[in-house]
Amino acid sequence: MTSNISRRNVLQLSMGAAAISLLAACGAKSEDAGATAGAKEAVEIKVGYIADYNGAALMAVADQEGYWAKAGLKPKYLPFTNGPLAIQALGTNNVDVAYIGSGALWLPASGKAEIWAVNSVSNADRIIAQPGIKSLADLKGKKVAVPTGTSGDQLFSLALAKEGLKREDFQVTAMEPPAIVAAFASKQVDGAALWYPLIDSAKKGQPDLVELFSNEDFIDTLTFPSSFVAAPGRGAKDKDLASSFISVVKSANDYRHGNQESTIALTAKFLKLKEEDMKAQASVAKLFTSKELDALSSEGTVYTWLDGLQEQFKKDGKIPAVTDPKTFYNSELFVSTAAV
């Protein structure tokens, strides 16, 4: 059974290869980070991001505050619609480091990536339904759109377990997040596993949509961290690059924590979106200072988060077994790196 699961996951990732090439070709965004650090030429680093507050805020701040230049780096940005696609790109060297949500952490857990830094804890995911549907059970036999391998997929599994239901009870349709928004707005699907800000877009077509489940329904037992990841072994192989990137993340993270309003404005400008949209997205993220993240990492709390998620991934059949989270998150590298 495990081999079938593995083949299915590999197939799901392979289906995203064409999408990755398209995004890299037409969506890449390069930013001149300014002057080089000292006498050395700035090193280019290809950074994958998702076009929402959680996925882009630190990039926007680092640009504005000149943190990349201080660290001797020059970023080249590439957008992705979800974490699994971004991790696929790591394997093909299209990006050096990428942002992912908690739902894609099954890939680092299965050896496809390693975590360099924790970003925030999210409460952005929802199970939504068309107006008039009052429970997950009301969706039985109906079409539910799910972006495979994402945090939305993860929340759907948790909701099913809580309600004593199975995927076979629904017409589950695998779709990319932007396609889900369009399908939901036009009532081609009855329910969906999605996240903010995409849900805001879905509400424009169906303002009376119903939210059946959110991350908060499971917060007593699970934590949902977003993070920045690289190819497995990259941190040890290229420690200078990893340390430089982490130093930028820490500096931008502390700026964001202390300057929420200006970070919202910077992120909106970076993504060419409205500030009011960024403000709504920022409200579903729990932020920590870098000092707090150091403590959460060194004391083992982040490992506890990762163990809990792995147990869920194992139940879902995404990984065959729970592994030591130290194999894919080197907390010592994160804690030992200072901000720029």
C-alpha positions as YAML, in Angstrom:
chain: A
units: angstrom
residues:
- id: 1
  name: MET
  ca: [0.00, 0.00, 0.00]
- id: 2
  name: THR
  ca: [2.85, 2.38, 0.82]
- id: 3
  name: SER
  ca: [4.35, 2.01, -2.66]
- id: 4
  name: ASN
  ca: [1.00, 2.97, -4.21]
- id: 5
  name: ILE
  ca: [0.82, 6.02, -1.99]
- id: 6
  name: SER
  ca: [4.36, 7.01, -2.92]
- id: 7
  name: ARG
  ca: [3.65, 6.61, -6.62]
- id: 8
  name: ARG
  ca: [0.52, 8.72, -6.26]
- id: 9
  name: ASN
  ca: [2.38, 11.53, -4.50]
- id: 10
  name: VAL
  ca: [5.17, 11.48, -7.09]
- id: 11
  name: LEU
  ca: [2.55, 11.64, -9.86]
- id: 12
  name: GLN
  ca: [0.81, 14.57, -8.16]
- id: 13
  name: LEU
  ca: [4.08, 16.48, -7.97]
- id: 14
  name: SER
  ca: [5.07, 15.61, -11.52]
- id: 15
  name: MET
  ca: [1.80, 17.05, -12.80]
- id: 16
  name: GLY
  ca: [2.94, 20.40, -11.46]
- id: 17
  name: ALA
  ca: [6.18, 20.49, -13.48]
- id: 18
  name: ALA
  ca: [4.62, 22.24, -16.45]
- id: 19
  name: ALA
  ca: [3.02, 24.82, -14.16]
- id: 20
  name: ILE
  ca: [6.39, 25.49, -12.54]
- id: 21
  name: SER
  ca: [8.04, 26.11, -15.90]
- id: 22
  name: LEU
  ca: [5.28, 28.52, -16.87]
- id: 23
  name: LEU
  ca: [5.51, 30.44, -13.61]
- id: 24
  name: ALA
  ca: [9.27, 30.64, -13.79]
- id: 25
  name: ALA
  ca: [9.15, 31.81, -17.40]
- id: 26
  name: CYS
  ca: [6.44, 34.45, -17.18]
- id: 27
  name: GLY
  ca: [6.14, 35.31, -13.50]
- id: 28
  name: ALA
  ca: [9.75, 35.80, -12.41]
- id: 29
  name: LYS
  ca: [10.49, 39.08, -10.76]
- id: 30
  name: SER
  ca: [14.02, 40.32, -10.18]
- id: 31
  name: GLU
  ca: [14.88, 42.97, -7.63]
- id: 32
  name: ASP
  ca: [18.13, 44.88, -7.54]
- id: 33
  name: ALA
  ca: [19.10, 44.70, -3.88]
- id: 34
  name: GLY
  ca: [21.35, 47.73, -4.14]
- id: 35
  name: ALA
  ca: [25.00, 48.02, -3.30]
- id: 36
  name: THR
  ca: [27.15, 44.98, -2.72]
- id: 37
  name: ALA
  ca: [28.35, 44.05, 0.73]
- id: 38
  name: GLY
  ca: [31.89, 45.32, 1.13]
- id: 39
  name: ALA
  ca: [34.10, 44.59, -1.85]
- id: 40
  name: LYS
  ca: [32.30, 41.38, -2.79]
- id: 41
  name: GLU
  ca: [29.80, 41.08, -5.58]
- id: 42
  name: ALA
  ca: [26.29, 40.26, -4.35]
- id: 43
  name: VAL
  ca: [25.32, 36.60, -4.69]
- id: 44
  name: GLU
  ca: [22.06, 35.93, -6.52]
- id: 45
  name: ILE
  ca: [19.51, 33.88, -4.61]
- id: 46
  name: LYS
  ca: [16.33, 32.62, -6.29]
- id: 47
  name: VAL
  ca: [13.44, 32.94, -3.86]
- id: 48
  name: GLY
  ca: [10.04, 31.32, -4.37]
- id: 49
  name: TYR
  ca: [7.03, 33.01, -2.82]
- id: 50
  name: ILE
  ca: [3.24, 32.82, -2.74]
- id: 51
  name: ALA
  ca: [1.39, 36.02, -3.57]
- id: 52
  name: ASP
  ca: [-0.27, 36.72, -0.23]
- id: 53
  name: TYR
  ca: [0.71, 38.42, 3.03]
- id: 54
  name: ASN
  ca: [2.24, 35.37, 4.69]
- id: 55
  name: GLY
  ca: [4.10, 34.34, 1.57]
- id: 56
  name: ALA
  ca: [5.53, 37.71, 0.53]
- id: 57
  name: ALA
  ca: [5.70, 40.13, 3.49]
- id: 58
  name: LEU
  ca: [9.29, 39.36, 4.45]
- id: 59
  name: MET
  ca: [10.43, 39.72, 0.85]
- id: 60
  name: ALA
  ca: [8.77, 43.13, 0.59]
- id: 61
  name: VAL
  ca: [10.36, 44.31, 3.85]
- id: 62
  name: ALA
  ca: [13.81, 43.01, 2.91]
- id: 63
  name: ASP
  ca: [13.64, 44.97, -0.34]
- id: 64
  name: GLN
  ca: [12.54, 48.18, 1.32]
- id: 65
  name: GLU
  ca: [15.00, 48.04, 4.22]
- id: 66
  name: GLY
  ca: [18.02, 46.90, 2.20]
- id: 67
  name: TYR
  ca: [18.53, 43.69, 4.15]
- id: 68
  name: TRP
  ca: [19.49, 41.70, 1.06]
- id: 69
  name: ALA
  ca: [22.38, 44.04, 0.27]
- id: 70
  name: LYS
  ca: [23.55, 44.00, 3.89]
- id: 71
  name: ALA
  ca: [23.72, 40.20, 3.69]
- id: 72
  name: GLY
  ca: [25.57, 40.28, 0.36]
- id: 73
  name: LEU
  ca: [22.62, 38.82, -1.56]
- id: 74
  name: LYS
  ca: [20.65, 39.83, -4.64]
- id: 75
  name: PRO
  ca: [17.18, 38.21, -4.84]
- id: 76
  name: LYS
  ca: [15.39, 36.94, -7.90]
- id: 77
  name: TYR
  ca: [11.75, 36.29, -7.07]
- id: 78
  name: LEU
  ca: [9.54, 33.58, -8.56]
- id: 79
  name: PRO
  ca: [5.83, 33.18, -7.70]
- id: 80
  name: PHE
  ca: [4.08, 29.88, -7.01]
- id: 81
  name: THR
  ca: [0.45, 29.07, -6.34]
- id: 82
  name: ASN
  ca: [1.18, 26.46, -3.65]
- id: 83
  name: GLY
  ca: [3.93, 24.80, -1.62]
- id: 84
  name: PRO
  ca: [4.19, 21.47, -3.45]
- id: 85
  name: LEU
  ca: [4.91, 23.27, -6.73]
- id: 86
  name: ALA
  ca: [7.57, 25.38, -5.03]
- id: 87
  name: ILE
  ca: [9.26, 22.29, -3.59]
- id: 88
  name: GLN
  ca: [9.15, 20.65, -7.01]
- id: 89
  name: ALA
  ca: [11.09, 23.68, -8.27]
- id: 90
  name: LEU
  ca: [13.74, 23.17, -5.58]
- id: 91
  name: GLY
  ca: [14.43, 19.75, -7.04]
- id: 92
  name: THR
  ca: [14.98, 21.19, -10.51]
- id: 93
  name: ASN
  ca: [17.13, 24.11, -9.26]
- id: 94
  name: ASN
  ca: [14.60, 26.70, -10.43]
- id: 95
  name: VAL
  ca: [14.70, 28.23, -6.95]
- id: 96
  name: ASP
  ca: [17.17, 28.15, -4.05]
- id: 97
  name: VAL
  ca: [14.70, 28.66, -1.22]
- id: 98
  name: ALA
  ca: [10.91, 28.89, -1.12]
- id: 99
  name: TYR
  ca: [8.00, 29.72, 1.15]
- id: 100
  name: ILE
  ca: [5.48, 26.95, 1.93]
- id: 101
  name: GLY
  ca: [2.43, 26.60, 4.15]
- id: 102
  name: SER
  ca: [1.94, 23.89, 6.76]
- id: 103
  name: GLY
  ca: [0.07, 21.58, 4.40]
- id: 104
  name: ALA
  ca: [3.18, 21.07, 2.26]
- id: 105
  name: LEU
  ca: [5.38, 20.05, 5.21]
- id: 106
  name: TRP
  ca: [4.80, 16.40, 4.36]
- id: 107
  name: LEU
  ca: [7.37, 16.91, 1.62]
- id: 108
  name: PRO
  ca: [10.25, 17.92, 3.94]
- id: 109
  name: ALA
  ca: [9.12, 15.09, 6.22]
- id: 110
  name: SER
  ca: [9.51, 12.67, 3.31]
- id: 111
  name: GLY
  ca: [12.99, 13.95, 2.41]
- id: 112
  name: LYS
  ca: [12.09, 16.30, -0.44]
- id: 113
  name: ALA
  ca: [13.21, 19.52, 1.31]
- id: 114
  name: GLU
  ca: [14.65, 20.96, 4.52]
- id: 115
  name: ILE
  ca: [13.38, 23.85, 6.63]
- id: 116
  name: TRP
  ca: [15.65, 26.88, 6.99]
- id: 117
  name: ALA
  ca: [13.31, 29.15, 8.94]
- id: 118
  name: VAL
  ca: [9.83, 29.24, 10.45]
- id: 119
  name: ASN
  ca: [7.77, 32.18, 9.19]
- id: 120
  name: SER
  ca: [4.54, 32.33, 11.20]
- id: 121
  name: VAL
  ca: [1.62, 30.21, 12.40]
- id: 122
  name: SER
  ca: [-1.44, 30.35, 10.16]
- id: 123
  name: ASN
  ca: [-5.19, 30.39, 10.71]
- id: 124
  name: ALA
  ca: [-5.95, 31.11, 7.07]
- id: 125
  name: ASP
  ca: [-7.39, 27.77, 5.95]
- id: 126
  name: ARG
  ca: [-11.11, 27.04, 5.65]
- id: 127
  name: ILE
  ca: [-13.55, 24.44, 4.40]
- id: 128
  name: ILE
  ca: [-16.16, 26.49, 2.55]
- id: 129
  name: ALA
  ca: [-19.51, 25.61, 1.05]
- id: 130
  name: GLN
  ca: [-22.20, 27.17, -1.08]
- id: 131
  name: PRO
  ca: [-24.95, 29.16, 0.68]
- id: 132
  name: GLY
  ca: [-27.51, 26.97, 2.44]
- id: 133
  name: ILE
  ca: [-25.10, 24.15, 3.30]
- id: 134
  name: LYS
  ca: [-24.80, 23.93, 7.08]
- id: 135
  name: SER
  ca: [-22.41, 21.04, 7.71]
- id: 136
  name: LEU
  ca: [-19.79, 18.85, 6.11]
- id: 137
  name: ALA
  ca: [-22.34, 16.02, 6.10]
- id: 138
  name: ASP
  ca: [-24.56, 18.18, 3.87]
- id: 139
  name: LEU
  ca: [-21.85, 17.94, 1.22]
- id: 140
  name: LYS
  ca: [-21.97, 14.12, 1.03]
- id: 141
  name: GLY
  ca: [-22.26, 13.00, -2.57]
- id: 142
  name: LYS
  ca: [-21.49, 16.51, -3.80]
- id: 143
  name: LYS
  ca: [-18.45, 17.95, -5.58]
- id: 144
  name: VAL
  ca: [-15.70, 19.30, -3.31]
- id: 145
  name: ALA
  ca: [-12.60, 20.94, -4.80]
- id: 146
  name: VAL
  ca: [-9.31, 20.31, -3.01]
- id: 147
  name: PRO
  ca: [-5.78, 21.54, -3.92]
- id: 148
  name: THR
  ca: [-3.75, 18.37, -3.44]
- id: 149
  name: GLY
  ca: [-0.97, 18.33, -0.85]
- id: 150
  name: THR
  ca: [-1.69, 21.82, 0.51]
- id: 151
  name: SER
  ca: [-2.83, 23.20, 3.85]
- id: 152
  name: GLY
  ca: [-6.40, 23.20, 2.51]
- id: 153
  name: ASP
  ca: [-6.07, 19.48, 1.78]
- id: 154
  name: GLN
  ca: [-4.70, 19.02, 5.29]
- id: 155
  name: LEU
  ca: [-7.66, 20.82, 6.88]
- id: 156
  name: PHE
  ca: [-10.09, 18.75, 4.80]
- id: 157
  name: SER
  ca: [-8.58, 15.55, 6.21]
- id: 158
  name: LEU
  ca: [-8.83, 16.87, 9.76]
- id: 159
  name: ALA
  ca: [-12.46, 17.89, 9.25]
- id: 160
  name: LEU
  ca: [-13.35, 14.48, 7.80]
- id: 161
  name: ALA
  ca: [-11.81, 12.68, 10.77]
- id: 162
  name: LYS
  ca: [-13.63, 14.93, 13.23]
- id: 163
  name: GLU
  ca: [-16.98, 14.29, 11.54]
- id: 164
  name: GLY
  ca: [-16.40, 10.56, 11.02]
- id: 165
  name: LEU
  ca: [-16.55, 10.90, 7.24]
- id: 166
  name: LYS
  ca: [-14.37, 9.63, 4.39]
- id: 167
  name: ARG
  ca: [-13.21, 11.14, 1.11]
- id: 168
  name: GLU
  ca: [-15.22, 8.48, -0.67]
- id: 169
  name: ASP
  ca: [-18.35, 10.13, 0.72]
- id: 170
  name: PHE
  ca: [-17.75, 13.09, -1.60]
- id: 171
  name: GLN
  ca: [-16.91, 13.79, -5.22]
- id: 172
  name: VAL
  ca: [-13.44, 15.10, -4.40]
- id: 173
  name: THR
  ca: [-11.91, 16.97, -7.34]
- id: 174
  name: ALA
  ca: [-8.22, 17.94, -7.36]
- id: 175
  name: MET
  ca: [-7.81, 21.50, -8.63]
- id: 176
  name: GLU
  ca: [-5.29, 24.33, -8.51]
- id: 177
  name: PRO
  ca: [-6.26, 27.12, -6.04]
- id: 178
  name: PRO
  ca: [-7.07, 29.84, -8.65]
- id: 179
  name: ALA
  ca: [-9.24, 27.36, -10.56]
- id: 180
  name: ILE
  ca: [-11.11, 26.53, -7.35]
- id: 181
  name: VAL
  ca: [-12.01, 30.20, -6.87]
- id: 182
  name: ALA
  ca: [-13.51, 30.38, -10.35]
- id: 183
  name: ALA
  ca: [-15.31, 27.04, -10.01]
- id: 184
  name: PHE
  ca: [-16.77, 27.97, -6.64]
- id: 185
  name: ALA
  ca: [-17.92, 31.41, -7.79]
- id: 186
  name: SER
  ca: [-19.73, 29.83, -10.76]
- id: 187
  name: LYS
  ca: [-21.21, 27.05, -8.59]
- id: 188
  name: GLN
  ca: [-19.41, 24.31, -10.48]
- id: 189
  name: VAL
  ca: [-18.39, 22.90, -7.09]
- id: 190
  name: ASP
  ca: [-20.45, 22.69, -3.91]
- id: 191
  name: GLY
  ca: [-17.58, 22.97, -1.44]
- id: 192
  name: ALA
  ca: [-13.86, 23.60, -1.31]
- id: 193
  name: ALA
  ca: [-10.77, 23.41, 0.89]
- id: 194
  name: LEU
  ca: [-9.10, 26.78, 0.49]
- id: 195
  name: TRP
  ca: [-7.42, 29.65, 2.35]
- id: 196
  name: TYR
  ca: [-7.41, 33.41, 2.65]
- id: 197
  name: PRO
  ca: [-6.93, 35.59, 0.58]
- id: 198
  name: LEU
  ca: [-8.38, 33.26, -2.08]
- id: 199
  name: ILE
  ca: [-11.55, 32.95, -0.05]
- id: 200
  name: ASP
  ca: [-11.98, 36.71, -0.29]
- id: 201
  name: SER
  ca: [-11.93, 36.29, -4.06]
- id: 202
  name: ALA
  ca: [-14.48, 33.46, -3.83]
- id: 203
  name: LYS
  ca: [-16.74, 35.72, -1.75]
- id: 204
  name: LYS
  ca: [-16.93, 38.21, -4.59]
- id: 205
  name: GLY
  ca: [-18.82, 35.57, -6.57]
- id: 206
  name: GLN
  ca: [-20.63, 34.03, -3.59]
- id: 207
  name: PRO
  ca: [-20.80, 36.60, -0.77]
- id: 208
  name: ASP
  ca: [-22.98, 34.33, 1.38]
- id: 209
  name: LEU
  ca: [-20.66, 31.33, 1.27]
- id: 210
  name: VAL
  ca: [-20.46, 29.26, 4.45]
- id: 211
  name: GLU
  ca: [-17.28, 28.54, 6.43]
- id: 212
  name: LEU
  ca: [-17.59, 25.05, 7.89]
- id: 213
  name: PHE
  ca: [-14.12, 24.54, 9.41]
- id: 214
  name: SER
  ca: [-10.96, 26.55, 10.12]
- id: 215
  name: ASN
  ca: [-7.51, 25.87, 11.60]
- id: 216
  name: GLU
  ca: [-8.79, 27.14, 14.94]
- id: 217
  name: ASP
  ca: [-11.06, 24.11, 15.23]
- id: 218
  name: PHE
  ca: [-7.92, 22.00, 15.73]
- id: 219
  name: ILE
  ca: [-5.59, 24.44, 17.48]
- id: 220
  name: ASP
  ca: [-5.69, 22.46, 20.74]
- id: 221
  name: THR
  ca: [-3.91, 19.53, 19.13]
- id: 222
  name: LEU
  ca: [-2.11, 20.93, 16.07]
- id: 223
  name: THR
  ca: [-0.08, 24.01, 15.11]
- id: 224
  name: PHE
  ca: [0.16, 25.13, 11.50]
- id: 225
  name: PRO
  ca: [3.53, 26.83, 10.80]
- id: 226
  name: SER
  ca: [4.53, 28.27, 7.45]
- id: 227
  name: SER
  ca: [8.23, 28.18, 6.65]
- id: 228
  name: PHE
  ca: [11.06, 28.71, 4.19]
- id: 229
  name: VAL
  ca: [12.58, 25.57, 2.72]
- id: 230
  name: ALA
  ca: [15.49, 24.55, 0.51]
- id: 231
  name: ALA
  ca: [16.58, 21.34, -1.19]
- id: 232
  name: PRO
  ca: [17.62, 18.59, 1.25]
- id: 233
  name: GLY
  ca: [21.25, 18.95, 2.33]
- id: 234
  name: ARG
  ca: [21.56, 22.46, 0.88]
- id: 235
  name: GLY
  ca: [22.18, 24.07, 4.28]
- id: 236
  name: ALA
  ca: [25.20, 21.89, 4.99]
- id: 237
  name: LYS
  ca: [26.48, 22.14, 1.43]
- id: 238
  name: ASP
  ca: [26.08, 25.92, 1.18]
- id: 239
  name: LYS
  ca: [26.07, 27.15, 4.77]
- id: 240
  name: ASP
  ca: [27.07, 30.71, 3.86]
- id: 241
  name: LEU
  ca: [24.05, 31.11, 1.60]
- id: 242
  name: ALA
  ca: [21.75, 29.54, 4.19]
- id: 243
  name: SER
  ca: [23.07, 31.75, 7.00]
- id: 244
  name: SER
  ca: [22.84, 34.87, 4.84]
- id: 245
  name: PHE
  ca: [19.24, 34.09, 3.92]
- id: 246
  name: ILE
  ca: [18.26, 33.38, 7.52]
- id: 247
  name: SER
  ca: [19.85, 36.64, 8.63]
- id: 248
  name: VAL
  ca: [17.67, 38.50, 6.12]
- id: 249
  name: VAL
  ca: [14.56, 36.62, 7.26]
- id: 250
  name: LYS
  ca: [15.25, 37.42, 10.91]
- id: 251
  name: SER
  ca: [15.73, 41.11, 10.24]
- id: 252
  name: ALA
  ca: [12.61, 41.34, 8.07]
- id: 253
  name: ASN
  ca: [10.65, 39.28, 10.57]
- id: 254
  name: ASP
  ca: [11.44, 41.64, 13.44]
- id: 255
  name: TYR
  ca: [10.58, 44.65, 11.30]
- id: 256
  name: ARG
  ca: [7.23, 43.04, 10.43]
- id: 257
  name: HIS
  ca: [6.51, 42.22, 14.06]
- id: 258
  name: GLY
  ca: [7.12, 45.80, 15.17]
- id: 259
  name: ASN
  ca: [5.72, 47.60, 12.13]
- id: 260
  name: GLN
  ca: [2.59, 45.80, 11.03]
- id: 261
  name: GLU
  ca: [0.92, 48.74, 9.27]
- id: 262
  name: SER
  ca: [3.94, 49.66, 7.17]
- id: 263
  name: THR
  ca: [4.57, 45.98, 6.38]
- id: 264
  name: ILE
  ca: [1.00, 45.69, 5.10]
- id: 265
  name: ALA
  ca: [1.59, 48.70, 2.83]
- id: 266
  name: LEU
  ca: [4.93, 47.36, 1.60]
- id: 267
  name: THR
  ca: [3.46, 43.93, 0.85]
- id: 268
  name: ALA
  ca: [0.53, 45.44, -1.02]
- id: 269
  name: LYS
  ca: [2.95, 47.46, -3.15]
- id: 270
  name: PHE
  ca: [5.18, 44.41, -3.72]
- id: 271
  name: LEU
  ca: [2.21, 42.31, -4.90]
- id: 272
  name: LYS
  ca: [0.41, 45.20, -6.62]
- id: 273
  name: LEU
  ca: [-2.68, 44.57, -4.49]
- id: 274
  name: LYS
  ca: [-4.89, 46.68, -2.25]
- id: 275
  name: GLU
  ca: [-3.78, 47.48, 1.30]
- id: 276
  name: GLU
  ca: [-7.21, 46.53, 2.63]
- id: 277
  name: ASP
  ca: [-6.71, 43.02, 1.21]
- id: 278
  name: MET
  ca: [-3.33, 42.75, 2.90]
- id: 279
  name: LYS
  ca: [-4.80, 43.89, 6.21]
- id: 280
  name: ALA
  ca: [-7.38, 41.10, 6.12]
- id: 281
  name: GLN
  ca: [-4.69, 38.53, 5.31]
- id: 282
  name: ALA
  ca: [-2.42, 39.75, 8.10]
- id: 283
  name: SER
  ca: [-5.21, 39.16, 10.62]
- id: 284
  name: VAL
  ca: [-5.06, 35.36, 10.14]
- id: 285
  name: ALA
  ca: [-1.34, 35.02, 10.95]
- id: 286
  name: LYS
  ca: [0.25, 34.64, 14.37]
- id: 287
  name: LEU
  ca: [3.64, 36.35, 14.36]
- id: 288
  name: PHE
  ca: [6.68, 35.86, 16.60]
- id: 289
  name: THR
  ca: [9.84, 37.89, 17.13]
- id: 290
  name: SER
  ca: [13.04, 36.21, 15.97]
- id: 291
  name: LYS
  ca: [14.05, 35.87, 19.62]
- id: 292
  name: GLU
  ca: [10.82, 34.00, 20.29]
- id: 293
  name: LEU
  ca: [11.41, 31.78, 17.26]
- id: 294
  name: ASP
  ca: [14.93, 31.06, 18.55]
- id: 295
  name: ALA
  ca: [13.45, 29.94, 21.87]
- id: 296
  name: LEU
  ca: [10.69, 27.88, 20.24]
- id: 297
  name: SER
  ca: [13.35, 26.17, 18.12]
- id: 298
  name: SER
  ca: [16.01, 25.58, 20.78]
- id: 299
  name: GLU
  ca: [13.49, 24.37, 23.37]
- id: 300
  name: GLY
  ca: [12.02, 21.83, 20.96]
- id: 301
  name: THR
  ca: [8.57, 23.40, 20.54]
- id: 302
  name: VAL
  ca: [8.90, 23.60, 16.76]
- id: 303
  name: TYR
  ca: [9.86, 19.92, 16.70]
- id: 304
  name: THR
  ca: [6.68, 19.17, 18.65]
- id: 305
  name: TRP
  ca: [4.68, 21.07, 16.01]
- id: 306
  name: LEU
  ca: [6.36, 19.05, 13.26]
- id: 307
  name: ASP
  ca: [5.77, 15.74, 15.05]
- id: 308
  name: GLY
  ca: [2.08, 16.51, 15.39]
- id: 309
  name: LEU
  ca: [1.76, 17.35, 11.72]
- id: 310
  name: GLN
  ca: [3.66, 14.21, 10.74]
- id: 311
  name: GLU
  ca: [1.20, 12.08, 12.68]
- id: 312
  name: GLN
  ca: [-1.58, 13.66, 10.65]
- id: 313
  name: PHE
  ca: [0.32, 13.19, 7.38]
- id: 314
  name: LYS
  ca: [0.81, 9.53, 8.23]
- id: 315
  name: LYS
  ca: [-2.92, 9.07, 8.85]
- id: 316
  name: ASP
  ca: [-3.60, 10.71, 5.49]
- id: 317
  name: GLY
  ca: [-1.18, 8.37, 3.72]
- id: 318
  name: LYS
  ca: [1.15, 11.16, 2.62]
- id: 319
  name: ILE
  ca: [4.15, 9.72, 4.51]
- id: 320
  name: PRO
  ca: [4.77, 6.08, 5.47]
- id: 321
  name: ALA
  ca: [6.16, 6.85, 8.94]
- id: 322
  name: VAL
  ca: [6.98, 9.66, 11.34]
- id: 323
  name: THR
  ca: [10.67, 10.63, 11.24]
- id: 324
  name: ASP
  ca: [12.86, 12.64, 13.59]
- id: 325
  name: PRO
  ca: [12.10, 16.28, 12.68]
- id: 326
  name: LYS
  ca: [15.77, 17.08, 13.25]
- id: 327
  name: THR
  ca: [16.43, 15.37, 9.92]
- id: 328
  name: PHE
  ca: [14.60, 18.14, 8.06]
- id: 329
  name: TYR
  ca: [14.84, 21.14, 10.39]
- id: 330
  name: ASN
  ca: [18.27, 22.15, 11.70]
- id: 331
  name: SER
  ca: [17.26, 24.41, 14.56]
- id: 332
  name: GLU
  ca: [20.91, 25.02, 15.47]
- id: 333
  name: LEU
  ca: [21.54, 26.70, 12.12]
- id: 334
  name: PHE
  ca: [18.56, 28.98, 12.61]
- id: 335
  name: VAL
  ca: [19.32, 29.84, 16.25]
- id: 336
  name: SER
  ca: [23.03, 30.42, 15.65]
- id: 337
  name: THR
  ca: [22.41, 32.91, 12.82]
- id: 338
  name: ALA
  ca: [22.10, 36.57, 13.78]
- id: 339
  name: ALA
  ca: [20.04, 39.18, 11.97]
- id: 340
  name: VAL
  ca: [21.94, 41.43, 9.54]
...
